[in-house]
Amino acid sequence: MKSDRKDTAGRAAAGFDATGLDRRDFLKVGALGVAAGAVTGCGDPGAGQDALAGAATVPGTLTAPPDHPLAAPAIDHVRIGYVGVGGMGTAHVRNLVRIDGCAITAVCDIREAHAERAADIVEEAGHPRPALYTGGETDFERLCAEADLDLVYNATPWRWHVPICVAAMENGKHAATEVPAAYTLEDCWKLVETAERTGRHCAMMENVNYGRAELLCLSLVRQGLLGEILHAECGYLHDLRGIKFADEGEGLWRRDHSWTRNGNLYPTHGLGPVANCMDINRGDRFATLVSMSSPSRGLQEWAAANYPEGHAKRAETFALGDVNGSLIQTALGKTIYVAHDTNLPRPYDRINKVQGTRGIFQGYPDRVYIEGRSPSHRWEEAETYYDEFEHPLWQALREASIGAGHGGMDFMEDYRLVKCLREGLPLDMNVYDAAALSAVCELSEISVANGSAPVEFPDFTRGKWREWAPWPVVGA
Ligand SMILES: NC(=O)c1ccc[n+]([C@@H]2O[C@H](COP(=O)([O-])OP(=O)(O)OC[C@H]3O[C@@H](n4cnc5c(N)ncnc54)[C@H](O)[C@@H]3O)[C@@H](O)[C@H]2O)c1
């Protein structure tokens, strides 16, 4: 696949529809049309909030939601098919071969060399060489249909996450996917509907939920040190210009989304940990969102500075505003700011601020203020809290995670996935979390396309958020 293509398939995958409407036009017409009961293409601009509430419609095909999030029968030895072994998939493979009670028995990638590399890692770790599926973009369907597997785990480009998860579940396998699980509301519902109908897990693997600082913050929250949590700020602030323009890896697909989509394209790293602190889907839920994007300059300027006159990449145009800010209000009235900022020169950041009635945690650098404990009006370094408040997962797995990706958090998430499947426990992040966090992608695009108007979140739990218990403080 060429990295600088603007062919029909590439544009369709990135959000252009067959009529030639660009995604912003589509979202505007589509959102307004929903309110009128049909997509007429001539929405009344005054339809305002009612129109945007249409995004929250529950599909009629769903049955009643379950009383408890799924806990599937325990699987003593988890057989895994891995789909997409590029940068992130290979990192997961390296983790999984070190975890007891699981084996990668099948690998699928459109690039044979990537699949062979993953198979070598599995074999070098002392496991039998996995079966390879390298027959093209839909060969994952064959893997899902014919391989004896318990779990299909994918780290493919975004457009494949939903087709792979659905194929896995339809064939009786549990599914796990890299982030975001989906980027349209329709696909979020498709994951929920398929998981409920098939009785299979569909986990979104949000590694930042397992970050050391994020879990320290969650410990403080669970022990009441920050009081009642009222507000959080988070995001994904990462200069990806070089990666988006590369002729390999994410450069082959990630930039495409910036051609046509304007909103928060990657919300889950920031939102995952603060959603846990705020008991989202387990006592509260995301209710409404407003979103605003800055102008788009960064990618155009980077191309102009790095490619010669006449190069195809210099001619590309981008819809994605360089900095997108969205505000979410929860059903209980709490507030969350979530940023997406990937096209400008800047150091890495996820903000990671959680604020309650008695104190505040803030990342970059990690610091804490707790009234009555911290010196008055002064930050304390979060480092000084680890002795007393380190999360049990980090107490148990810190050594084992050394050398694993993203400071060890990637190992912890893979470890927990396998453990929950082996013990028949509910997963740390279930399909409702996958849907609610991923929904921010299209909801932010709809809000931006409609002058930052408020958009309602679908309630993927259909009211069960009031009953489901908060994520407990889990151990290893
Ligand atoms: N959690 C994190 O910290 C983190 C970090 C990086 C990437 N990611 C996510 O991981 C996913 C992959 O990102 P990456 O950086 O590894 O990208 P990548 O381009 O390096 O890897 C993607 C792999 O998928 C393969 N592939 C593409 N289409 C396929 C198909 N239809 N069937 C099978 N294989 C296919 C490619 O050949 C490649 O090997 C994305 O969803 C991304 O958002 C998450």
The ligand as a MOL file (V3000), in Angstrom:
LIG
                    3D

  0  0  0     0  0            999 V3000
M  V30 BEGIN CTAB
M  V30 COUNTS 44 48 0 0 0
M  V30 BEGIN ATOM
M  V30 1 N -1.7440 1.4720 23.0790 0
M  V30 2 C -0.7010 2.1190 22.5670 0
M  V30 3 O 0.1000 2.7190 23.2680 0
M  V30 4 C -0.5160 2.0900 21.0900 0
M  V30 5 C 0.7000 2.4770 20.5190 0
M  V30 6 C 0.8490 2.3740 19.1380 0
M  V30 7 C -0.2120 1.9270 18.3680 0
M  V30 8 N -1.3810 1.5780 18.9620 0 CHG=1
M  V30 9 C -2.5100 1.0690 18.1790 0
M  V30 10 O -2.1260 -0.1990 17.6340 0
M  V30 11 C -2.6930 -0.3670 16.3480 0
M  V30 12 C -1.5700 -0.6500 15.3450 0
M  V30 13 O -0.6590 0.4160 15.3810 0
M  V30 14 P 0.8790 0.1760 15.0030 0
M  V30 15 O 1.6130 1.3700 15.4550 0
M  V30 16 O 1.3270 -1.1670 15.4530 0 CHG=-1
M  V30 17 O 0.7560 0.1920 13.4150 0
M  V30 18 P 1.6660 -0.5690 12.3550 0
M  V30 19 O 1.3140 0.0140 11.0440 0
M  V30 20 O 3.0800 -0.5840 12.8190 0
M  V30 21 O 1.1530 -2.0770 12.4230 0
M  V30 22 C -0.0520 -2.5090 11.8240 0
M  V30 23 C 0.1480 -3.9410 11.3440 0
M  V30 24 O -1.0970 -4.4210 10.8610 0
M  V30 25 C -0.8690 -5.0570 9.5970 0
M  V30 26 N -2.1340 -5.0200 8.8650 0
M  V30 27 C -2.6910 -3.9820 8.1870 0
M  V30 28 N -3.8950 -4.3230 7.7010 0
M  V30 29 C -4.0980 -5.6160 8.0900 0
M  V30 30 C -5.1450 -6.5490 7.8920 0
M  V30 31 N -6.2680 -6.2240 7.2270 0
M  V30 32 N -5.0060 -7.7970 8.3960 0
M  V30 33 C -3.8850 -8.1450 9.0730 0
M  V30 34 N -2.8610 -7.3000 9.3000 0
M  V30 35 C -2.9840 -6.0630 8.8120 0
M  V30 36 C 0.2760 -4.2700 8.9740 0
M  V30 37 O 0.9420 -4.9880 7.9510 0
M  V30 38 C 1.1500 -4.0530 10.2000 0
M  V30 39 O 2.0210 -5.1320 10.4250 0
M  V30 40 C -3.4840 0.9040 16.0820 0
M  V30 41 O -4.7980 0.6980 16.4480 0
M  V30 42 C -2.8680 1.9340 17.0060 0
M  V30 43 O -3.7780 2.9410 17.3730 0
M  V30 44 C -1.5450 1.6590 20.3050 0
M  V30 END ATOM
M  V30 BEGIN BOND
M  V30 1 1 1 2
M  V30 2 2 2 3
M  V30 3 1 2 4
M  V30 4 1 4 5
M  V30 5 2 4 44
M  V30 6 2 5 6
M  V30 7 1 6 7
M  V30 8 2 7 8
M  V30 9 1 8 9
M  V30 10 1 8 44
M  V30 11 1 9 10
M  V30 12 1 9 42
M  V30 13 1 10 11
M  V30 14 1 11 12
M  V30 15 1 11 40
M  V30 16 1 12 13
M  V30 17 1 13 14
M  V30 18 2 14 15
M  V30 19 1 14 16
M  V30 20 1 14 17
M  V30 21 1 17 18
M  V30 22 2 18 19
M  V30 23 1 18 20
M  V30 24 1 18 21
M  V30 25 1 21 22
M  V30 26 1 22 23
M  V30 27 1 23 24
M  V30 28 1 23 38
M  V30 29 1 24 25
M  V30 30 1 25 26
M  V30 31 1 25 36
M  V30 32 1 26 27
M  V30 33 1 26 35
M  V30 34 2 27 28
M  V30 35 1 28 29
M  V30 36 1 29 30
M  V30 37 2 29 35
M  V30 38 1 30 31
M  V30 39 2 30 32
M  V30 40 1 32 33
M  V30 41 2 33 34
M  V30 42 1 34 35
M  V30 43 1 36 37
M  V30 44 1 36 38
M  V30 45 1 38 39
M  V30 46 1 40 41
M  V30 47 1 40 42
M  V30 48 1 42 43
M  V30 END BOND
M  V30 END CTAB
M  END
